[in-house]
């Protein structure tokens, strides 16, 4: 769940890279990449280069996968570090997921989980425990067999690490190990998201006691069970993982290595992809997709995602503590125009804090949509009927943020609201929004697991440490609905609770949901088997050249 950039779940600002929460990136959930810097720059050389395949299709083909090859992915920013218990940036998660593996993994459609390091799992009749049977053919990168003791250590480590993903494991009472290949996870109370929580990156399995190293030593060169092993990292430049020759999935991975190369300039990334120095461009600007689609030997994919962009309003500051002010601003946003001008048509208007690819999303939830007449009515009922002056905290160098700010600035002027734009470094914006030291700003989030609870907690329950996605929103009725949904196992009843939450969250206008966007990728036609999950992660063991 990370929000912009590099820190998906930073407790101080809690928004994952995926979930761009200006802090989680757990949630900062904000990865500058998908809509990132240069979103409006069109690589001039791409006109000569075009796409052999267009989007929504995963890069795959029939026949046996070819073995060997060193694949290069270009991206606009580097990973932060490899500590799965504290780092929330997508740039880190998408790398370390190739090493750390969970007991259960998200299904390709993002709607559930499937066995992974655990070959089976069963919930108790009282929904207070889950018994998992481990695979017996799994070894760590150092050759040591994986046992239940390693699983217990891994889950306990994340549960006890403060300032990280510990909130994901907050319902876990204890982890016990009846034998070497059986694990029982007991919860403090019935907890519907448990299996999804076990699939979260923070619960990836590592050797107990860090394989005899200190924690810092271990995470500087991790050991796990995944298809790729630690290679080299030139920080700010390139990170390479190498093939695990003893991977438990026979015959995989196909590649000899994967390198994530940092190339900040979007045009330079496009040129490297075109010239063969790279195989995959992690986040081509939407403005370049049309040209990329017409480039020989390249293909463009738009993978369904859990990314939602939104405008944060600091509910703890006047006049944003006034629901009529927040509603006025939300009604004043022409989201259709934003989709056309910012995403170049590659997205859809958001009606909820949840996304269509998330379980229990309600397509009929009535979000506040563009209606200037209603915006004026709401402001007239507010504490500042004549308008007011505010400051947008912008991320310098972020073209998407700049475009949204300029469009909103013009709309609010019609309401009598003057919005100044203050540009700060992305890391400063992350820090200030996380400390609620701002008035209004843009961010985004993505999900990390196949259950809406992660998002509902972070967005609507300020007690989880994320300040309700850095808005300061605090509504006891909504918090109670969040807690009820966590403990409800009946799917029909749970859907009803989440539908209520989506309606009430929209009515509160604690933030203004903008649009849903896919994950754009451009790749060489030589790349086979590459597909992206709704969370943004991917399985490189399935990819070949």
C-alpha positions in Angstrom: 0.0 0.0 0.0 2.2 2.6 -0.9 1.8 6.0 -1.8 4.1 7.9 -3.8 7.2 7.1 -3.8 9.5 5.4 -1.8 7.8 4.6 1.4 4.7 2.7 1.2 3.9 2.5 4.7 5.7 5.1 6.7 4.1 5.4 10.1 4.8 9.0 10.3 3.0 9.6 7.1 1.6 6.3 6.5 0.9 5.8 2.9 2.4 3.0 0.9 3.9 3.2 -2.4 1.1 1.4 -3.4 -1.3 3.1 -1.3 -0.1 6.4 -1.7 -0.6 7.6 1.5 1.7 10.1 2.1 3.0 7.7 4.4 2.1 4.3 3.9 3.4 4.2 1.3 2.1 1.0 3.0 1.0 2.8 2.0 2.4 5.7 0.8 1.0 4.1 -1.4 2.1 6.6 -3.8 4.4 5.5 -6.4 5.4 8.4 -8.5 5.9 5.9 -11.2 2.6 4.9 -12.7 1.6 8.5 -13.3 4.9 9.9 -12.5 7.3 12.5 -13.4 7.2 13.2 -17.1 3.6 12.1 -17.5 3.1 14.9 -20.0 6.4 14.5 -21.8 6.2 12.5 -25.0 9.4 10.8 -26.0 10.2 12.3 -29.4 12.1 9.3 -30.7 9.1 7.0 -30.0 7.3 8.2 -33.1 9.7 6.1 -35.1 9.4 3.1 -32.9 5.7 1.4 -32.4 3.8 -1.4 -30.7 3.2 -4.8 -31.7 0.7 -5.6 -29.1 -1.7 -3.5 -27.2 -2.7 -3.6 -23.7 -4.8 -5.5 -21.3 -3.1 -8.7 -22.5 -0.4 -10.3 -20.5 2.9 -10.9 -22.3 2.6 -14.6 -22.9 2.7 -17.0 -25.8 2.3 -20.7 -26.3 5.1 -23.3 -26.2 7.8 -24.0 -23.7 9.4 -21.0 -22.1 13.0 -20.4 -23.1 15.5 -20.7 -20.3 18.3 -18.2 -19.6 18.8 -14.5 -20.1 19.3 -11.4 -18.0 16.2 -9.2 -17.9 16.4 -5.5 -17.3 13.5 -3.4 -15.9 13.9 0.4 -16.0 12.1 2.5 -13.4 12.0 6.1 -12.2 13.2 5.6 -8.6 15.1 3.1 -6.6 14.1 0.7 -3.8 14.4 1.9 -0.2 15.7 -1.2 1.5 14.8 -4.9 1.8 13.3 -4.9 5.3 9.9 -6.4 4.7 8.7 -5.4 8.2 9.1 -1.7 7.8 9.3 -0.6 4.2 6.1 0.2 2.3 7.4 1.6 -1.0 6.2 -0.3 -4.1 9.7 0.1 -5.5 11.0 -2.1 -2.7 8.1 -4.5 -2.4 8.1 -5.4 -6.1 11.8 -6.4 -5.8 11.7 -8.2 -2.4 8.6 -10.2 -3.4 10.9 -12.1 -5.7 12.8 -13.3 -2.6 10.4 -13.4 0.3 7.4 -15.7 -0.2 4.2 -16.0 1.9 2.3 -19.0 3.2 -0.6 -18.1 0.8 -0.5 -15.9 -2.2 -3.0 -13.6 -3.9 -4.8 -15.0 -6.8 -4.2 -13.4 -10.2 -7.5 -11.6 -10.2 -6.9 -10.1 -6.7 -10.1 -11.5 -5.3 -8.7 -14.2 -3.0 -5.7 -16.3 -1.9 -4.2 -19.6 -3.0 -1.8 -22.1 -1.3 1.9 -21.2 -1.7 4.5 -22.1 0.9 1.5 -23.7 2.7 0.0 -26.5 0.7 -3.3 -26.3 2.6 -5.1 -24.3 5.2 -8.2 -24.6 7.3 -10.1 -22.2 9.6 -11.5 -23.5 12.9 -15.2 -23.8 13.4 -15.2 -20.8 15.8 -13.1 -18.7 13.3 -10.4 -18.1 15.9 -7.6 -20.1 14.4 -6.2 -21.2 11.1 -4.2 -24.4 10.7 -1.7 -24.4 7.8 0.2 -27.4 6.5 3.6 -26.5 5.0 5.2 -27.8 1.8 8.1 -30.2 2.7 10.2 -29.4 -0.4 11.0 -25.8 0.3 14.6 -24.7 1.1 16.0 -21.3 1.9 18.7 -19.8 -0.4 21.3 -21.1 2.0 20.1 -24.7 1.6 18.4 -24.9 5.0 14.9 -26.6 4.9 12.0 -24.3 5.8 10.1 -25.5 8.9 7.3 -24.2 11.1 9.9 -22.6 13.4 10.9 -20.3 10.6 7.3 -19.4 9.9 6.6 -18.6 13.5 9.7 -16.4 13.7 8.8 -14.6 10.5 5.2 -13.7 11.5 6.3 -12.8 15.1 9.0 -10.6 13.8 6.6 -8.5 11.8 4.0 -8.4 14.6 6.6 -7.0 17.0 8.3 -4.5 14.8 7.1 -1.0 15.7 6.6 1.6 13.1 6.0 -0.8 10.3 3.4 -3.3 9.1 2.6 -4.5 12.6 -1.0 -3.3 12.2 -1.6 -6.0 9.6 -1.0 -8.6 12.3 -2.8 -6.8 15.1 -5.4 -9.4 15.5 -3.0 -12.3 15.8 -2.8 -13.7 19.4 -0.1 -16.3 18.8 1.6 -18.6 16.4 2.2 -22.2 17.5 4.0 -25.1 15.8 2.6 -28.6 16.6 5.2 -30.1 14.4 7.9 -29.1 11.8 5.3 -28.8 9.0 2.2 -27.5 10.8 1.5 -24.0 11.9 -1.5 -22.7 13.8 -2.3 -19.0 13.8 -4.7 -18.0 16.6 -6.4 -14.7 16.7 -7.7 -12.6 19.6 -11.2 -12.5 18.0 -12.8 -13.7 14.8 -10.9 -12.0 12.0 -12.1 -12.3 8.5 -9.0 -10.9 6.7 -6.6 -13.4 8.3 -5.7 -15.4 5.2 -5.3 -12.2 3.2 -3.1 -10.8 5.9 -0.9 -13.8 5.8 -0.3 -13.1 2.1 0.9 -9.6 2.8 4.5 -8.8 2.0 5.4 -8.3 5.7 4.6 -11.9 6.4 7.1 -13.4 3.9 9.0 -16.3 5.3 12.7 -16.0 6.3 15.0 -18.2 8.4 14.5 -18.1 12.1 17.0 -15.9 14.0 18.0 -14.3 10.7 20.1 -17.3 9.9 22.6 -16.4 12.6 23.0 -12.8 11.5 21.8 -9.5 13.1 18.7 -8.0 11.6 20.7 -5.3 9.8 23.1 -7.8 8.4 20.3 -10.0 7.2 18.3 -7.4 5.4 21.5 -6.1 3.7 21.7 -9.4 1.9 18.4 -11.3 2.5 17.9 -15.1 2.5 14.5 -16.5 1.8 12.7 -19.1 -0.3 11.9 -17.3 -3.5 12.8 -17.8 -7.2 15.6 -15.2 -7.0 18.5 -14.8 -4.6 20.3 -11.6 -3.5 22.8 -10.3 -6.0 24.2 -6.8 -6.0 22.8 -3.3 -5.4 24.4 -0.1 -6.5 22.1 2.3 -4.7 20.5 4.9 -6.9 21.7 2.9 -10.0 20.8 -0.8 -10.2 19.7 -3.7 -8.1 20.2 -7.3 -9.4 18.8 -10.6 -8.2 20.1 -13.9 -9.5 18.3 -17.2 -10.3 17.7 -19.6 -7.4 18.8 -22.9 -8.9 17.1 -24.9 -6.1 13.7 -23.2 -6.2 10.8 -25.5 -5.1 8.8 -24.9 -8.3 10.6 -27.3 -10.6 12.0 -25.8 -13.7 11.6 -22.2 -12.6 12.7 -19.5 -12.7 13.5 -19.3 -16.4 15.7 -16.2 -16.3 19.3 -16.1 -15.0 18.8 -12.7 -13.4 16.6 -9.7 -13.1 17.9 -6.1 -12.8 15.9 -3.1 -11.8 17.7 -0.1 -13.3 17.0 3.5 -12.1 16.5 5.9 -15.0 14.7 9.0 -13.8 14.0 10.6 -17.1 11.0 9.1 -18.9 12.4 9.8 -22.4 15.6 8.0 -21.5 13.7 5.0 -20.3 11.8 4.9 -23.6 15.0 5.2 -25.6 16.6 2.3 -23.6 13.6 0.1 -24.2 13.6 0.9 -27.9 17.3 0.3 -28.2 17.3 -3.0 -26.4 19.2 -1.9 -23.3 16.1 -2.7 -21.3 13.3 -5.2 -21.7 10.5 -3.7 -19.5 9.6 0.0 -18.7 7.9 -0.1 -15.4 5.9 3.1 -15.8 5.7 4.8 -19.2 3.9 8.1 -19.1 0.3 7.8 -20.3 1.1 10.6 -22.8 3.5 8.2 -24.6 1.3 5.1 -24.9 -0.3 5.9 -28.3 3.2 6.2 -29.8 4.5 3.2 -28.0 1.6 1.1 -29.3 2.7 1.8 -32.8 6.4 0.9 -32.2 7.7 -2.2 -33.8 8.8 -5.0 -31.4 7.3 -3.3 -28.4 4.0 -4.0 -26.6 2.0 -2.0 -24.2 -0.1 -3.5 -21.3 -2.6 -1.8 -19.1 -3.0 -4.1 -16.1 -6.0 -3.7 -13.8 -4.8 -2.1 -10.6 -5.9 -1.1 -7.2 -4.6 2.5 -7.6 -6.9 5.3 -6.7 -5.8 9.0 -6.8 -7.4 11.4 -4.4 -7.3 14.9 -2.9 -6.5 15.0 0.8 -8.1 17.7 2.8 -6.8 18.2 6.4 -10.0 17.7 8.4 -8.2 19.1 11.5 -7.7 22.5 10.1 -10.3 25.2 9.4 -12.3 25.4 7.2 -11.7 21.8 6.1 -13.3 20.6 9.4 -16.6 21.8 7.8 -18.2 19.0 5.9 -19.9 21.6 3.6 -16.5 23.0 2.6 -15.2 19.5 1.8 -18.4 18.6 -0.2 -18.2 21.9 -2.1 -14.7 21.1 -3.2 -15.5 17.5 -4.1 -18.5 18.6 -6.2 -16.3 21.2 -8.0 -13.9 18.6 -9.4 -14.5 17.7 -13.0 -13.2 14.2 -12.9 -14.0 13.3 -16.5 -11.8 16.2 -17.6 -9.0 14.9 -15.3 -9.2 11.5 -16.8 -8.9 12.9 -20.3 -6.2 15.5 -19.7 -4.1 13.8 -17.0 -4.5 10.1 -18.0 -5.1 10.7 -21.7 -8.3 8.6 -21.3 -6.5 5.7 -19.6 -8.6 5.5 -16.5 -12.1 5.8 -15.0 -13.8 8.2 -12.6 -13.7 7.1 -9.0 -17.0 6.7 -7.0 -15.5 5.2 -3.9 -12.4 5.0 -1.7 -12.3 1.3 -2.8 -11.4 0.2 -6.3 -13.3 -2.1 -8.8 -10.5 -4.7 -8.5 -11.0 -4.9 -4.7 -13.3 -7.5 -3.1 -16.6 -5.9 -1.8 -16.3 -2.8 -4.1 -19.7 -1.3 -4.7 -20.1 0.1 -8.2 -23.5 1.6 -7.2 -22.0 3.6 -4.3 -23.0 7.2 -5.1 -19.7 9.2 -5.0 -19.8 13.0 -5.1 -19.4 13.8 -8.8 -18.9 17.1 -10.7 -21.8 19.5 -10.1 -20.9 23.1 -9.8 -24.4 24.1 -8.8 -24.3 21.7 -5.8 -20.8 22.9 -5.0 -22.1 26.5 -4.7 -25.0 25.3 -2.6 -22.7 23.5 -0.2 -20.3 26.4 0.2 -23.3 28.7 0.8 -24.2 26.5 3.8 -20.7 26.5 5.1 -18.8 28.6 7.6 -17.1 30.4 4.7 -19.9 31.2 2.3 -17.9 33.9 0.6 -15.0 31.7 -0.1 -11.5 31.5 1.5 -7.8 31.2 0.7 -5.9 27.9 0.9 -2.6 26.4 -0.1 -2.0 23.3 -2.2 1.1 21.3 -1.1 2.5 20.2 -4.4 5.3 17.7 -5.2 7.8 19.4 -7.4 8.6 17.6 -10.6 5.4 15.5 -10.5 3.5 16.4 -13.7 0.3 14.6 -12.6 0.2 16.5 -9.3 0.8 19.8 -11.2 -1.9 19.2 -13.7 -4.5 18.3 -11.0 -3.6 21.4 -9.0 -3.9 23.7 -12.0 -7.3 22.3 -13.0 -8.6 22.4 -9.4 -7.3 25.9 -9.0 -9.4 27.1 -11.9 -12.5 25.3 -10.6 -12.3 26.6 -7.1 -11.9 30.2 -8.3 -15.4 29.9 -9.6 -16.5 29.2 -6.0 -14.6 32.2 -4.6 -11.8 29.9 -3.2 -8.3 31.1 -3.9 -5.8 28.2 -4.0 -2.1 29.0 -4.0 0.3 26.3 -5.0 3.4 25.6 -2.9 6.0 23.3 -4.5 8.1 21.1 -2.2 10.3 18.1 -2.7 8.3 14.8 -2.8 9.9 13.6 0.4 9.0 16.9 2.1 5.4 16.6 0.9 5.3 13.0 2.3 6.7 14.2 5.6 4.4 17.2 6.0 1.2 15.4 5.0 2.1 12.6 7.4 2.3 15.1 10.2 -0.9 16.8 9.2 1.0 20.0 8.5 -0.8 20.9 5.3 -4.2 22.1 4.0 -4.9 20.3 0.7 -2.8 18.0 -1.4 -2.9 15.1 -3.9 -1.9 11.5 -3.3 -2.8 8.0 -4.2 -2.8 4.5 -2.8 -2.7 0.9 -3.9 -3.6 -2.3 -2.1 -1.3 -5.0 -0.8 -3.7 -7.9 -0.2 -7.0 -9.4 -1.4 -9.2 -7.9 1.3 -10.5 -4.4 1.8 -9.7 -4.2 5.5 -6.2 -3.0 4.9 -7.6 0.0 3.0 -10.6 0.5 5.3 -8.3 0.6 8.4 -5.9 3.0 6.9 -8.5 5.3 5.3 -11.1 5.4 7.9 -9.7 4.4 11.3 -7.3 7.0 12.7 -6.2 4.7 15.5 -4.2 2.6 13.1 -1.5 5.3 12.8 -2.2 6.6 9.3 -4.4 9.6 10.4 -7.1 8.3 8.0 -4.9 8.7 5.0 -3.4 11.8 6.5 -6.7 13.7 6.6 -7.3 13.5 10.3 -10.8 12.3 9.6 -12.4 10.7 12.7 -16.0 9.4 12.7 -17.0 7.0 15.4 -19.9 5.5 13.4 -17.7 4.8 10.4 -14.9 3.3 12.7 -17.5 0.9 14.2 -18.5 -0.2 10.7 -14.8 -0.9 9.9 -14.6 -3.0 13.1 -17.8 -4.9 12.3 -16.6 -5.8 8.8 -13.3 -7.1 10.1 -15.1 -9.7 12.2 -17.9 -10.7 9.7 -17.3 -14.0 7.9 -20.6 -14.1 6.1 -19.9 -12.7 2.6 -23.4 -11.2 2.1 -23.4 -9.4 5.4 -19.8 -8.3 4.9 -20.7 -6.8 1.5 -23.5 -4.9 3.1 -21.1 -3.4 5.7 -18.6 -2.4 3.1 -21.3 -0.9 0.9 -22.4 1.2 3.9 -18.9 2.3 4.5 -18.4 3.4 0.9 -21.6 5.5 1.0 -20.8 7.1 4.3 -17.2 7.8 3.4 -18.3 9.5 0.2 -21.0 11.5 2.0 -18.4 12.7 4.6 -16.2 14.0 1.8 -13.2 13.4 4.1 -11.2 13.3 0.9 -12.1 13.7 -2.8 -11.7 10.5 -4.8 -10.5 11.3 -8.3 -9.9 8.4 -10.6 -8.9 4.7 -10.9 -5.9 4.0 -13.2 -4.4 0.9 -14.6 -0.7 0.0 -14.3 0.9 0.9 -17.6 3.9 -1.2 -18.8 5.8 -1.2 -22.0 8.0 -4.1 -22.9 10.0 -5.8 -25.6 8.1 -8.4 -27.6 10.7 -10.9 -26.6 9.4 -10.8 -23.0 7.0 -13.7 -22.3 4.8 -14.5 -19.3 5.0 -11.1 -17.6 1.8 -9.9 -15.9 1.0 -7.6 -13.0 -1.3 -8.3 -10.1 -3.8 -5.7 -9.1 -1.5 -4.7 -6.2 1.3 -3.9 -8.7 3.5 -6.9 -7.8 4.5 -9.6 -10.3 5.9 -13.2 -10.4 9.2 -13.0 -12.2 9.6 -16.8 -12.0 7.0 -17.0 -14.8 8.8 -14.7 -17.1 11.2 -15.6 -19.9 13.0 -14.0 -22.8 
